[in-house]
Amino acid sequence: MSAAGSPESEGDGPVRGSARPSGLLDVLRVASVVLDAEGRIVLWSPQAEELFGYEAREALGQYAARIMVHEQHVDLVVKLFADVMGTGQSWAGAFPIRRKDGSTRLVEFRNMRLLDDQGDVYALGLCADQTTVHRLEREVALSTRMIAQSPIGLAVLDTDLRYVSVNRALEEINGVPAEGHLGRTPREVVPRMDVDALETATRRVLETGTPVVDQSTIGRTPADPHQDHAWSISLYRLENAFGTVLGVAVSIVDVTEQYRAGIEAEAARRRLALIADASGRIGTTLDLDRTAGELADVAVPELADIAAVDLLDAVVQGRRTSLGPAESAVIRALAVQGYDSAEALEAADPPGQVARYAPDRLVTQCVRTASPVMLPEVKDEDLDRIARSSEAAELLGRAGVHSYLAVPLIARGEVLGALDLKRTRNPLPFSEDDLLLARELAARAAVQIDNARWYQSARETALTLQRSLLPSHPPVTGGLEVASRYQPAGATSEVGGDWFDVIPLDAGKTALVVGDVMGSGIPAAAAMGRLRTATNTLASLDLDPNVLLEHLDKITAGLEQTIATCVYAVHDPHLRQCRIANAGHLPPVRVRPGLPPELLDLPTGVPLGVGGVAFSTTTVDLEPGDRLVFYTDGLVETRRDPLDERLGTLLSLLDGPDRPLEEVCDLLLRTLHEPDNFDDVALLIARANPPDQGPVGSTA
């Protein structure tokens, strides 16, 4: 069975059935004319009717020279006809003809002698309009030259998607000569391209006739089997003059440079975005561990699959250090972050751990030389130089670490540590662009880490000083059961100003003090220590609270740029009273069984150090079981909520059944104190007991 639409044939015999003319013959409209030996027309084709304007019944039997050429060329044509008939040699040329309607047209002629089986001689004339012939010649010449010289790869595929023709440019693009294309499919010639998408698009063009323009594809060809290339492919359906589908024309433009430029531009955009992101995300606090964690979070997964931030332990402790060629690096891990790589994370030093890295380790080399270390391709033998131990190296190998990069963290000319980066999931090796990005991130983060380091050192110094100045008091003194708390501020620079004290006095009396030196850091802690010492000394003189505050006011005025608030109270268990004076401080809360908690109505007074204003003493009853709650403003003040609302919350927390004082302290701190509060908190709670009784629920 033949293909649909094809004429049938039997063996090697002639084709039977009607065959449609080719597109080329149809375009040329070639006319056929047969003359006898005398020059009379014996055959006249339909195309001749169209070209000359005479119907067959008008032309047959006529002398050809009279109706086929212009009269001025009749003699020449007769001579040429005689030469062809006499010699048997063909002749071709162009003559103007005059059509039946009187118009003139230039026609290409080709004449040749014919012999039949009887020995009779005839002449065959083939005629075509010269304008059409020349136009087609130009188009063919132009097409041939353009296809041959075009830098664009061009090909024709038949309806079975097999190459029919290719130009030189496509030979070079594919790295396969023309003969290696012909009769084969793209899947056979360039299997490492996205042939599935190409075949799908080509079949769609064959079916619909809708062209595909600029379809992008990525792949590799035998011309460059080790590098990805990008191409823009266009597909057009080919048809002959009768609409029969012949195949698909393919044009292929190599756009690899534009593709790579686009990738580089996108990479540059992502680098800028990452740097901008880092500027906003790194250094949000002055906490050293959190700042290091922010750097690791930014690096993963955009830059690496595993990121570790390590500091030299000496740097964390505030000492400068330099490593010799044979010295190990003692490194403290601050942060580690990973993306879908549990084994690589297991190989990393956990945050807070101090580890010693031998002189030959790459991270040691990085911090010793203050220079980056990059291994684009990690080999098995490199893992021992990356990991701290052989066990960690084995874990890195199992995790698939294939590329490594370490950049130093340098701030103010000092090497602090290193940003350690590894790739496992990301198949690309670290590049020079990645190195530039990592150095930029490290440079920005190092300054923030250094700031956090120094602030943390200052914070620890201030806390150490302040805690050394705060009292350690027994749970019971005189007729009071006492509990207290001190909570440093969330911000380093705010440490240092708040204090409390419990001072035993003669006759079973007890002085209770809570104060707040305005300012922060070591100067505030030092001023607080001096005021606490002065308060202890003055309290031993058994002065009235208002008189004691007047003396403290003079002492504070003598301290440079120091202002403080203070509440001073003296409890007398025998009188069951408390005498209180206030220097600009928040009022204490009195809690009595069966009654709602209340803020004591005390004259506020002015802060210590202002001077010129007298203080007053207020006496309040304090029966056994009653409690006094002293606190500093860090417990109740926030930047968002009104102070009255916060004081109301304090009173509501103190309302309800009696509970141990230690629990009350924890409840107030847990509920009221916010982690990011920029102020210290001092809290002191005292419960009145009978003079001869210990804590509630115990025996004296």
Salt bridges, closest charged atoms under 4 A:
GLU10 OE2 - ARG16 NH2 2.53
ASP26 OD1 - ARG29 NH1 3.33
GLU38 OE1 - ARG40 NE 3.64
GLU50 OE1 - ARG29 NH2 2.50
GLU55 OE1 - ARG57 NE 3.08
GLU58 OE2 - LYS100 NZ 2.51
GLU71 OE1 - ARG98 NH2 3.38
ASP83 OD2 - LYS79 NZ 3.31
ASP101 OD1 - ARG99 NE 3.80
GLU108 OE2 - HIS134 NE2 3.39
ASP129 OD1 - ARG105 NE 3.49
GLU139 OE2 - ARG135 NH1 3.20
GLU188 OE1 - ARG162 NH1 3.76
ASP196 OD1 - ARG187 NH2 2.59
GLU199 OE1 - ARG187 NH2 3.04
ASP224 OD2 - HIS229 NE2 2.81
ASP228 OD1 - ARG220 NE 2.88
GLU239 OE2 - ARG237 NH2 2.68
ASP254 OD2 - HIS229 ND1 3.53
GLU266 OE2 - ARG269 NH2 2.61
ASP277 OD2 - ARG281 NH1 2.75
GLU294 OE2 - ARG290 NE 3.65
GLU302 OE1 - ARG270 NH2 2.78
ASP313 OD1 - ARG332 NH2 2.67
ASP340 OD2 - ARG425 NE 3.43
GLU343 OE2 - ARG398 NE 3.10
ASP349 OD1 - ARG388 NE 3.10
ASP360 OD1 - ARG361 NH1 2.98
GLU394 OE2 - ARG398 NH1 3.14
GLU414 OE1 - ARG453 NH2 3.22
ASP420 OD1 - LYS422 NZ 2.60
ASP433 OD2 - ARG271 NH1 3.71
ASP434 OD2 - ARG423 NH2 3.29
GLU440 OE2 - ARG444 NE 2.67
ASP450 OD2 - ARG412 NH1 2.45
ASP450 OD1 - ARG453 NH2 2.60
GLU481 OE1 - ARG687 NH1 2.77
ASP501 OD2 - ARG532 NE 2.79
ASP542 OD1 - LYS509 NZ 3.32
ASP544 OD1 - ARG579 NH2 2.04
GLU598 OE2 - ARG590 NH2 2.67
GLU598 OE2 - ARG592 NH2 3.16
GLU623 OE1 - ARG576 NH1 3.19
ASP658 OD1 - ARG627 NH1 3.76
ASP658 OD1 - ARG687 NH2 2.75
GLU662 OE1 - ARG485 NH1 2.72
ASP666 OD1 - ARG485 NH2 3.02
GLU674 OE2 - ARG640 NH2 2.80
